[in-house]
Every structure is written in structure tokens, then in C-alpha cells.
Amino acid sequence: MSVTDHAQHITHLQAELARLDDEINRIANKLNNAGFINRVPAALIEKEQKKMAGFQKLQAQIQQKISQANSD
């Protein structure tokens, strides 16, 4: 992998990480909003919690990829 390709790969991973941060923050804000919690069915709350857990897992995987790419 060339230096340019390597840099582009890291930039792409960092952009994806930023997108996931935004999604996680958006869901966390919903789940921390008492009005939202009191208004929506429990199934929707559970769906949002599962979605956030999936994003957090993906976030950890991408952070690991970035660490590995930086050590190469």
C-alpha cells in the first residue's frame, strides 16, 4: 500500500469514526431525554439501545483498525 493509499485509508476510517460518534451521541441524547422515554413504547427504546450498542461495537472495531494502520 502506497503512502497516499495508506493516508486515504486512515482518513476514511476517521470519517467513519466521526459519523459513528454522531450517531451514538444522537441516540444517547434520545435515551437521556425523559420526554422521549415516557412517550415512546418500550420496544422502540430497546431498538434504539440495540442500535447504539451496534454502533459502539463498530466504533471499537474501527478504532482498532486505525491503531493497526498507524502502527504499520
TORLO-782167 format. One record per residue: residue number from 1; residue in one letter; z, x, y of N, C-alpha, C, O in turn. Coordinates in nm, 2 decimals, padded with zeros to 4 digits. Each point is the difference from the previous one (the first is absolute). Layout:
BEGIN
<pt k="NUM" r="A" n_Z="Z" n_X="X" n_Y="Y" ca_Z="Z" ca_X="X" ca_Y="Y" c_Z="Z" c_X="X" c_Y="Y" o_Z="Z" o_X="X" o_Y="Y"/>
...
//
This chain:
BEGIN
<pt k="1" r="M" n_Z="00.00" n_X="00.08" n_Y="-00.12" ca_Z="00.00" ca_X="-00.08" ca_Y="00.12" c_Z="00.00" c_X="00.09" c_Y="00.12" o_Z="00.08" o_X="00.09" o_Y="00.02"/>
<pt k="2" r="S" n_Z="-00.17" n_X="-00.12" n_Y="00.07" ca_Z="-00.01" ca_X="00.08" ca_Y="00.13" c_Z="00.12" c_X="-00.03" c_Y="00.09" o_Z="00.07" o_X="-00.10" o_Y="-00.02"/>
<pt k="3" r="V" n_Z="-00.05" n_X="00.19" n_Y="00.11" ca_Z="00.11" ca_X="-00.02" ca_Y="00.10" c_Z="-00.02" c_X="-00.13" c_Y="00.07" o_Z="00.09" o_X="-00.07" o_Y="00.03"/>
<pt k="4" r="T" n_Z="-00.22" n_X="00.04" n_Y="00.01" ca_Z="-00.03" ca_X="-00.13" ca_Y="00.07" c_Z="00.03" c_X="-00.12" c_Y="-00.08" o_Z="00.06" o_X="-00.09" o_Y="00.04"/>
<pt k="5" r="D" n_Z="-00.10" n_X="00.10" n_Y="-00.17" ca_Z="00.02" ca_X="-00.11" ca_Y="-00.09" c_Z="00.15" c_X="-00.02" c_Y="-00.02" o_Z="00.05" o_X="-00.11" o_Y="-00.01"/>
<pt k="6" r="H" n_Z="00.02" n_X="00.22" n_Y="-00.01" ca_Z="00.15" ca_X="00.00" ca_Y="-00.02" c_Z="00.07" c_X="-00.07" c_Y="00.12" o_Z="00.08" o_X="-00.08" o_Y="-00.01"/>
<pt k="7" r="A" n_Z="-00.12" n_X="00.12" n_Y="00.13" ca_Z="00.05" ca_X="-00.06" ca_Y="00.13" c_Z="-00.03" c_X="-00.15" c_Y="00.01" o_Z="00.09" o_X="-00.08" o_Y="00.04"/>
<pt k="8" r="Q" n_Z="-00.21" n_X="00.05" n_Y="-00.08" ca_Z="-00.04" ca_X="-00.14" ca_Y="00.01" c_Z="00.08" c_X="-00.09" c_Y="-00.10" o_Z="00.04" o_X="-00.11" o_Y="00.03"/>
<pt k="9" r="H" n_Z="-00.02" n_X="00.17" n_Y="-00.15" ca_Z="00.08" ca_X="-00.07" ca_Y="-00.10" c_Z="00.14" c_X="-00.02" c_Y="00.04" o_Z="00.06" o_X="-00.11" o_Y="-00.01"/>
<pt k="10" r="I" n_Z="00.01" n_X="00.21" n_Y="00.07" ca_Z="00.13" ca_X="-00.01" ca_Y="00.05" c_Z="00.01" c_X="-00.11" c_Y="00.12" o_Z="00.09" o_X="-00.08" o_Y="00.01"/>
<pt k="11" r="T" n_Z="-00.19" n_X="00.09" n_Y="00.08" ca_Z="-00.01" ca_X="-00.10" ca_Y="00.11" c_Z="-00.01" c_X="-00.14" c_Y="-00.06" o_Z="00.06" o_X="-00.09" o_Y="00.05"/>
<pt k="12" r="H" n_Z="-00.14" n_X="00.07" n_Y="-00.15" ca_Z="-00.02" ca_X="-00.13" ca_Y="-00.06" c_Z="00.13" c_X="-00.05" c_Y="-00.06" o_Z="00.04" o_X="-00.11" o_Y="00.02"/>
<pt k="13" r="L" n_Z="00.03" n_X="00.20" n_Y="-00.09" ca_Z="00.13" ca_X="-00.04" ca_Y="-00.06" c_Z="00.10" c_X="-00.03" c_Y="00.11" o_Z="00.08" o_X="-00.09" o_Y="-00.02"/>
<pt k="14" r="Q" n_Z="-00.08" n_X="00.17" n_Y="00.13" ca_Z="00.10" ca_X="-00.03" ca_Y="00.10" c_Z="-00.03" c_X="-00.14" c_Y="00.07" o_Z="00.09" o_X="-00.07" o_Y="00.04"/>
<pt k="15" r="A" n_Z="-00.22" n_X="00.04" n_Y="-00.03" ca_Z="-00.04" ca_X="-00.13" ca_Y="00.06" c_Z="00.05" c_X="-00.11" c_Y="-00.09" o_Z="00.05" o_X="-00.11" o_Y="00.05"/>
<pt k="16" r="E" n_Z="-00.07" n_X="00.12" n_Y="-00.18" ca_Z="00.05" ca_X="-00.10" ca_Y="-00.10" c_Z="00.15" c_X="-00.01" c_Y="00.01" o_Z="00.05" o_X="-00.11" o_Y="-00.01"/>
<pt k="17" r="L" n_Z="00.02" n_X="00.22" n_Y="00.02" ca_Z="00.14" ca_X="00.00" ca_Y="00.01" c_Z="00.05" c_X="-00.08" c_Y="00.13" o_Z="00.09" o_X="-00.07" o_Y="-00.01"/>
<pt k="18" r="A" n_Z="-00.16" n_X="00.09" n_Y="00.12" ca_Z="00.03" ca_X="-00.07" ca_Y="00.12" c_Z="-00.02" c_X="-00.15" c_Y="-00.01" o_Z="00.08" o_X="-00.08" o_Y="00.04"/>
<pt k="19" r="R" n_Z="-00.19" n_X="00.04" n_Y="-00.11" ca_Z="-00.03" ca_X="-00.14" ca_Y="-00.03" c_Z="00.11" c_X="-00.06" c_Y="-00.08" o_Z="00.05" o_X="-00.11" o_Y="00.02"/>
<pt k="20" r="L" n_Z="00.00" n_X="00.18" n_Y="-00.12" ca_Z="00.10" ca_X="-00.05" ca_Y="-00.09" c_Z="00.13" c_X="-00.01" c_Y="00.08" o_Z="00.08" o_X="-00.09" o_Y="-00.02"/>
<pt k="21" r="D" n_Z="-00.05" n_X="00.19" n_Y="00.10" ca_Z="00.12" ca_X="-00.01" ca_Y="00.09" c_Z="00.00" c_X="-00.13" c_Y="00.08" o_Z="00.10" o_X="-00.07" o_Y="00.01"/>
<pt k="22" r="D" n_Z="-00.22" n_X="00.04" n_Y="00.05" ca_Z="-00.01" ca_X="-00.12" ca_Y="00.08" c_Z="00.03" c_X="-00.13" c_Y="-00.09" o_Z="00.07" o_X="-00.09" o_Y="00.05"/>
<pt k="23" r="E" n_Z="-00.13" n_X="00.09" n_Y="-00.17" ca_Z="00.02" ca_X="-00.11" ca_Y="-00.08" c_Z="00.14" c_X="-00.02" c_Y="-00.05" o_Z="00.06" o_X="-00.11" o_Y="00.00"/>
<pt k="24" r="I" n_Z="00.01" n_X="00.22" n_Y="-00.03" ca_Z="00.14" ca_X="00.00" ca_Y="-00.04" c_Z="00.08" c_X="-00.05" c_Y="00.11" o_Z="00.09" o_X="-00.08" o_Y="-00.02"/>
<pt k="25" r="N" n_Z="-00.11" n_X="00.13" n_Y="00.14" ca_Z="00.08" ca_X="-00.04" ca_Y="00.12" c_Z="-00.02" c_X="-00.15" c_Y="00.03" o_Z="00.09" o_X="-00.07" o_Y="00.04"/>
<pt k="26" r="R" n_Z="-00.22" n_X="00.02" n_Y="-00.05" ca_Z="-00.03" ca_X="-00.14" ca_Y="00.02" c_Z="00.08" c_X="-00.09" c_Y="-00.09" o_Z="00.06" o_X="-00.10" o_Y="00.04"/>
<pt k="27" r="I" n_Z="-00.07" n_X="00.14" n_Y="-00.17" ca_Z="00.07" ca_X="-00.08" ca_Y="-00.10" c_Z="00.15" c_X="00.00" c_Y="00.02" o_Z="00.07" o_X="-00.10" o_Y="-00.01"/>
<pt k="28" r="A" n_Z="-00.02" n_X="00.22" n_Y="00.04" ca_Z="00.15" ca_X="00.02" ca_Y="00.02" c_Z="00.05" c_X="-00.09" c_Y="00.12" o_Z="00.10" o_X="-00.06" o_Y="-00.01"/>
<pt k="29" r="N" n_Z="-00.18" n_X="00.06" n_Y="00.11" ca_Z="00.03" ca_X="-00.08" ca_Y="00.12" c_Z="00.01" c_X="-00.15" c_Y="-00.04" o_Z="00.09" o_X="-00.07" o_Y="00.04"/>
<pt k="30" r="K" n_Z="-00.19" n_X="00.02" n_Y="-00.12" ca_Z="00.01" ca_X="-00.13" ca_Y="-00.05" c_Z="00.12" c_X="-00.03" c_Y="-00.08" o_Z="00.07" o_X="-00.10" o_Y="00.02"/>
<pt k="31" r="L" n_Z="-00.04" n_X="00.19" n_Y="-00.11" ca_Z="00.12" ca_X="-00.02" ca_Y="-00.09" c_Z="00.13" c_X="00.01" c_Y="00.07" o_Z="00.10" o_X="-00.05" o_Y="-00.05"/>
<pt k="32" r="N" n_Z="-00.10" n_X="00.12" n_Y="00.16" ca_Z="00.12" ca_X="00.01" ca_Y="00.08" c_Z="00.02" c_X="-00.11" c_Y="00.11" o_Z="00.10" o_X="00.00" o_Y="00.07"/>
<pt k="33" r="N" n_Z="-00.20" n_X="-00.09" n_Y="-00.07" ca_Z="00.00" ca_X="-00.11" ca_Y="00.10" c_Z="00.06" c_X="-00.12" c_Y="-00.07" o_Z="-00.06" o_X="-00.06" o_Y="-00.09"/>
<pt k="34" r="A" n_Z="00.18" n_X="00.02" n_Y="00.14" ca_Z="00.07" ca_X="-00.11" ca_Y="-00.06" c_Z="-00.08" c_X="-00.13" c_Y="00.01" o_Z="00.00" o_X="-00.08" o_Y="-00.09"/>
<pt k="35" r="G" n_Z="-00.07" n_X="00.06" n_Y="00.20" ca_Z="-00.09" ca_X="-00.11" ca_Y="00.01" c_Z="-00.10" c_X="-00.01" c_Y="-00.11" o_Z="-00.03" o_X="-00.11" o_Y="-00.05"/>
<pt k="36" r="F" n_Z="-00.03" n_X="00.22" n_Y="00.02" ca_Z="-00.10" ca_X="00.00" ca_Y="-00.11" c_Z="00.06" c_X="-00.03" c_Y="-00.13" o_Z="-00.05" o_X="-00.08" o_Y="-00.08"/>
<pt k="37" r="I" n_Z="00.16" n_X="00.15" n_Y="00.05" ca_Z="00.07" ca_X="-00.02" ca_Y="-00.13" c_Z="00.05" c_X="-00.14" c_Y="-00.02" o_Z="-00.02" o_X="-00.06" o_Y="-00.11"/>
<pt k="38" r="N" n_Z="00.06" n_X="-00.01" n_Y="00.22" ca_Z="00.05" ca_X="-00.13" ca_Y="-00.01" c_Z="-00.11" c_X="-00.11" c_Y="-00.01" o_Z="00.02" o_X="-00.11" o_Y="-00.05"/>
<pt k="39" r="R" n_Z="-00.14" n_X="00.15" n_Y="00.10" ca_Z="-00.11" ca_X="-00.09" ca_Y="00.01" c_Z="-00.09" c_X="00.00" c_Y="-00.12" o_Z="-00.06" o_X="-00.11" o_Y="-00.03"/>
<pt k="40" r="V" n_Z="00.04" n_X="00.22" n_Y="-00.04" ca_Z="-00.10" ca_X="00.01" ca_Y="-00.11" c_Z="00.07" c_X="-00.02" c_Y="-00.14" o_Z="00.12" o_X="00.03" o_Y="-00.01"/>
<pt k="41" r="P" n_Z="-00.20" n_X="-00.07" n_Y="-00.08" ca_Z="00.05" ca_X="-00.01" ca_Y="-00.14" c_Z="00.04" c_X="00.13" c_Y="-00.06" o_Z="-00.05" o_X="00.11" o_Y="00.04"/>
<pt k="42" r="A" n_Z="00.14" n_X="-00.11" n_Y="-00.13" ca_Z="00.05" ca_X="00.12" ca_Y="-00.07" c_Z="-00.11" c_X="00.08" c_Y="-00.06" o_Z="00.00" o_X="00.12" o_Y="-00.01"/>
<pt k="43" r="A" n_Z="-00.10" n_X="-00.19" n_Y="-00.05" ca_Z="-00.11" ca_X="00.06" ca_Y="-00.06" c_Z="-00.08" c_X="00.09" c_Y="00.09" o_Z="-00.05" o_X="00.11" o_Y="-00.04"/>
<pt k="44" r="L" n_Z="00.04" n_X="-00.15" n_Y="00.17" ca_Z="-00.08" ca_X="00.08" ca_Y="00.10" c_Z="00.08" c_X="00.12" c_Y="00.03" o_Z="-00.05" o_X="00.11" o_Y="00.02"/>
<pt k="45" r="I" n_Z="00.18" n_X="-00.12" n_Y="-00.01" ca_Z="00.09" ca_X="00.11" ca_Y="00.03" c_Z="-00.01" c_X="00.11" c_Y="-00.11" o_Z="-00.02" o_X="00.11" o_Y="00.02"/>
<pt k="46" r="E" n_Z="00.02" n_X="-00.16" n_Y="-00.15" ca_Z="-00.01" ca_X="00.09" ca_Y="-00.11" c_Z="-00.14" c_X="00.06" c_Y="00.00" o_Z="-00.01" o_X="00.12" o_Y="-00.03"/>
<pt k="47" r="K" n_Z="-00.09" n_X="-00.19" n_Y="00.06" ca_Z="-00.14" ca_X="00.06" ca_Y="00.01" c_Z="00.00" c_X="00.11" c_Y="00.10" o_Z="-00.06" o_X="00.10" o_Y="-00.02"/>
<pt k="48" r="E" n_Z="00.12" n_X="-00.12" n_Y="00.14" ca_Z="00.00" ca_X="00.10" ca_Y="00.10" c_Z="00.08" c_X="00.12" c_Y="-00.04" o_Z="-00.04" o_X="00.11" o_Y="00.03"/>
<pt k="49" r="Q" n_Z="00.15" n_X="-00.13" n_Y="-00.10" ca_Z="00.08" ca_X="00.11" ca_Y="-00.05" c_Z="-00.08" c_X="00.08" c_Y="-00.10" o_Z="00.01" o_X="00.13" o_Y="00.00"/>
<pt k="50" r="K" n_Z="-00.08" n_X="-00.19" n_Y="-00.09" ca_Z="-00.08" ca_X="00.07" ca_Y="-00.10" c_Z="-00.12" c_X="00.07" c_Y="00.07" o_Z="-00.03" o_X="00.12" o_Y="-00.04"/>
<pt k="51" r="K" n_Z="-00.03" n_X="-00.18" n_Y="00.14" ca_Z="-00.10" ca_X="00.07" ca_Y="00.07" c_Z="00.05" c_X="00.12" c_Y="00.07" o_Z="-00.07" o_X="00.11" o_Y="00.00"/>
<pt k="52" r="M" n_Z="00.19" n_X="-00.12" n_Y="00.06" ca_Z="00.05" ca_X="00.12" ca_Y="00.07" c_Z="00.04" c_X="00.11" c_Y="-00.10" o_Z="-00.03" o_X="00.12" o_Y="00.03"/>
<pt k="53" r="A" n_Z="00.08" n_X="-00.16" n_Y="-00.15" ca_Z="00.03" ca_X="00.10" ca_Y="-00.10" c_Z="-00.12" c_X="00.07" c_Y="-00.05" o_Z="00.00" o_X="00.12" o_Y="-00.02"/>
<pt k="54" r="G" n_Z="-00.11" n_X="-00.19" n_Y="00.01" ca_Z="-00.13" ca_X="00.06" ca_Y="-00.04" c_Z="-00.05" c_X="00.10" c_Y="00.11" o_Z="-00.05" o_X="00.11" o_Y="-00.04"/>
<pt k="55" r="F" n_Z="00.06" n_X="-00.15" n_Y="00.16" ca_Z="-00.04" ca_X="00.09" ca_Y="00.11" c_Z="00.09" c_X="00.12" c_Y="00.01" o_Z="-00.05" o_X="00.11" o_Y="00.02"/>
<pt k="56" r="Q" n_Z="00.18" n_X="-00.12" n_Y="-00.05" ca_Z="00.09" ca_X="00.11" ca_Y="00.00" c_Z="-00.03" c_X="00.10" c_Y="-00.11" o_Z="00.00" o_X="00.12" o_Y="00.02"/>
<pt k="57" r="K" n_Z="-00.04" n_X="-00.18" n_Y="-00.14" ca_Z="-00.04" ca_X="00.09" ca_Y="-00.11" c_Z="-00.12" c_X="00.08" c_Y="00.03" o_Z="-00.01" o_X="00.12" o_Y="-00.03"/>
<pt k="58" r="L" n_Z="-00.09" n_X="-00.19" n_Y="00.09" ca_Z="-00.13" ca_X="00.06" ca_Y="00.04" c_Z="00.03" c_X="00.11" c_Y="00.10" o_Z="-00.06" o_X="00.10" o_Y="00.00"/>
<pt k="59" r="Q" n_Z="00.15" n_X="-00.13" n_Y="00.10" ca_Z="00.03" ca_X="00.09" ca_Y="00.10" c_Z="00.06" c_X="00.13" c_Y="-00.06" o_Z="-00.04" o_X="00.11" o_Y="00.05"/>
<pt k="60" r="A" n_Z="00.13" n_X="-00.12" n_Y="-00.14" ca_Z="00.06" ca_X="00.11" ca_Y="-00.07" c_Z="-00.11" c_X="00.09" c_Y="-00.07" o_Z="00.00" o_X="00.12" o_Y="00.00"/>
<pt k="61" r="Q" n_Z="-00.09" n_X="-00.19" n_Y="-00.06" ca_Z="-00.11" ca_X="00.07" ca_Y="-00.07" c_Z="-00.09" c_X="00.08" c_Y="00.09" o_Z="-00.04" o_X="00.11" o_Y="-00.02"/>
<pt k="62" r="I" n_Z="00.01" n_X="-00.18" n_Y="00.14" ca_Z="-00.08" ca_X="00.07" ca_Y="00.10" c_Z="00.07" c_X="00.12" c_Y="00.06" o_Z="-00.06" o_X="00.10" o_Y="00.02"/>
<pt k="63" r="Q" n_Z="00.19" n_X="-00.12" n_Y="00.01" ca_Z="00.08" ca_X="00.11" ca_Y="00.05" c_Z="00.00" c_X="00.12" c_Y="-00.10" o_Z="-00.01" o_X="00.12" o_Y="00.05"/>
<pt k="64" r="Q" n_Z="00.01" n_X="-00.15" n_Y="-00.17" ca_Z="00.00" ca_X="00.11" ca_Y="-00.11" c_Z="-00.14" c_X="00.06" c_Y="00.00" o_Z="-00.01" o_X="00.13" o_Y="-00.01"/>
<pt k="65" r="K" n_Z="-00.09" n_X="-00.20" n_Y="00.03" ca_Z="-00.14" ca_X="00.05" ca_Y="00.00" c_Z="-00.02" c_X="00.09" c_Y="00.12" o_Z="-00.06" o_X="00.11" o_Y="-00.01"/>
<pt k="66" r="I" n_Z="00.12" n_X="-00.15" n_Y="00.13" ca_Z="-00.01" ca_X="00.08" ca_Y="00.12" c_Z="00.08" c_X="00.13" c_Y="-00.02" o_Z="-00.05" o_X="00.11" o_Y="00.04"/>
<pt k="67" r="S" n_Z="00.17" n_X="-00.11" n_Y="-00.10" ca_Z="00.07" ca_X="00.12" ca_Y="-00.03" c_Z="-00.07" c_X="00.09" c_Y="-00.09" o_Z="-00.01" o_X="00.12" o_Y="00.02"/>
<pt k="68" r="Q" n_Z="-00.05" n_X="-00.17" n_Y="-00.12" ca_Z="-00.08" ca_X="00.08" ca_Y="-00.10" c_Z="-00.12" c_X="00.06" c_Y="00.07" o_Z="-00.03" o_X="00.12" o_Y="-00.02"/>
<pt k="69" r="A" n_Z="-00.04" n_X="-00.20" n_Y="00.11" ca_Z="-00.12" ca_X="00.05" ca_Y="00.06" c_Z="00.04" c_X="00.11" c_Y="00.10" o_Z="-00.08" o_X="00.10" o_Y="00.02"/>
<pt k="70" r="N" n_Z="00.19" n_X="-00.11" n_Y="00.05" ca_Z="00.05" ca_X="00.10" ca_Y="00.09" c_Z="00.04" c_X="00.13" c_Y="-00.07" o_Z="00.00" o_X="00.11" o_Y="00.06"/>
<pt k="71" r="S" n_Z="00.04" n_X="-00.12" n_Y="-00.18" ca_Z="00.05" ca_X="00.12" ca_Y="-00.07" c_Z="-00.12" c_X="00.07" c_Y="-00.07" o_Z="00.01" o_X="00.12" o_Y="-00.05"/>
<pt k="72" r="D" n_Z="-00.13" n_X="-00.18" n_Y="00.05" ca_Z="-00.12" ca_X="00.06" ca_Y="-00.06" c_Z="-00.06" c_X="00.10" c_Y="00.09" o_Z="-00.10" o_X="00.07" o_Y="-00.04"/>
//
